[in-house]
Amino acid sequence: MRKPELAAVVAEKADLSKEQANRVLNAMLEQITTALNQQDSVTLVGFGTFLQRHRGARMGKNPQTGEPVKIRASNTVSFKPGKALKDAVN
């Protein structure tokens, strides 16, 4: 499911126009992004938690040549599913 399809389902279930649902979805995603950028986690009870994680510098390997390559430290986003989501999937 892509973003426009998700917005269409939200519009139908919440009795909103597609434009309103798209604005709600965009605002929600923007706020999650802002919180993660400020190193804050976002917990949606029953769904899961979005976290910013730091990945330290490490050595990797170039798959074509086998030469060692230095990989810089970076930040990434992780998601830990909640119990209700895990149960729904299983």
C-alpha positions as CSV (number, residue, x, y, z in Angstrom):
1,M,0.0,0.0,0.0
2,R,1.3,3.4,-1.0
3,K,0.7,6.8,0.6
4,P,-2.2,7.8,-1.8
5,E,-4.0,4.5,-1.2
6,L,-3.5,4.9,2.6
7,A,-5.0,8.4,2.4
8,A,-8.0,7.1,0.5
9,V,-8.7,4.4,3.1
10,V,-8.3,7.0,5.9
11,A,-10.7,9.3,4.1
12,E,-13.3,6.6,3.7
13,K,-13.1,5.3,7.3
14,A,-13.0,8.7,8.9
15,D,-15.6,10.3,6.7
16,L,-13.2,12.9,5.3
17,S,-12.4,14.1,1.8
18,K,-9.3,12.6,0.2
19,E,-7.6,16.0,0.4
20,Q,-8.3,16.3,4.2
21,A,-7.1,12.8,4.8
22,N,-3.9,13.5,2.8
23,R,-3.3,16.7,4.9
24,V,-3.8,14.7,8.2
25,L,-1.4,12.0,7.0
26,N,1.2,14.5,5.9
27,A,0.9,16.4,9.2
28,M,1.3,13.1,11.1
29,L,4.4,12.0,9.1
30,E,5.9,15.5,9.4
31,Q,5.5,15.5,13.2
32,I,7.0,12.0,13.5
33,T,10.0,13.2,11.4
34,T,10.4,16.3,13.5
35,A,10.3,14.3,16.8
36,L,12.9,11.8,15.5
37,N,15.1,14.7,14.3
38,Q,15.1,16.0,17.8
39,Q,16.1,12.6,19.1
40,D,12.7,11.9,20.6
41,S,10.9,8.6,20.2
42,V,7.3,8.4,18.9
43,T,5.1,5.7,20.5
44,L,1.7,4.8,19.1
45,V,0.2,2.5,21.7
46,G,-0.7,-0.8,20.3
47,F,1.0,-0.1,17.0
48,G,4.7,0.5,17.8
49,T,7.5,2.9,18.5
50,F,9.7,4.8,16.1
51,L,13.3,5.5,17.5
52,Q,16.3,7.3,16.3
53,R,19.4,5.0,16.6
54,H,23.1,5.9,16.2
55,R,25.2,3.6,14.1
56,G,28.9,3.9,14.9
57,A,31.7,3.9,12.4
58,R,32.8,0.5,11.3
59,M,34.7,-1.4,8.7
60,G,32.9,-3.0,5.8
61,K,34.0,-4.8,2.7
62,N,33.6,-3.9,-1.0
63,P,31.7,-6.8,-2.4
64,Q,33.3,-6.5,-5.9
65,T,37.0,-6.3,-4.8
66,G,36.9,-7.6,-1.2
67,E,38.8,-4.5,-0.1
68,P,38.1,-3.1,3.4
69,V,36.0,0.1,3.3
70,K,35.5,2.5,6.2
71,I,31.8,3.2,6.8
72,R,31.1,6.5,8.6
73,A,28.9,6.8,11.7
74,S,25.3,7.8,10.9
75,N,21.9,8.0,12.5
76,T,19.0,5.8,11.3
77,V,15.4,5.1,12.2
78,S,14.2,1.9,13.8
79,F,10.7,0.7,14.5
80,K,9.7,-1.6,17.3
81,P,6.2,-3.1,16.7
82,G,3.8,-3.1,19.6
83,K,2.0,-6.3,20.9
84,A,-1.2,-5.6,19.1
85,L,0.6,-5.2,15.7
86,K,2.6,-8.4,16.3
87,D,-0.5,-10.3,17.2
88,A,-2.4,-9.0,14.1
89,V,0.4,-10.1,11.8
90,N,0.8,-13.5,13.3
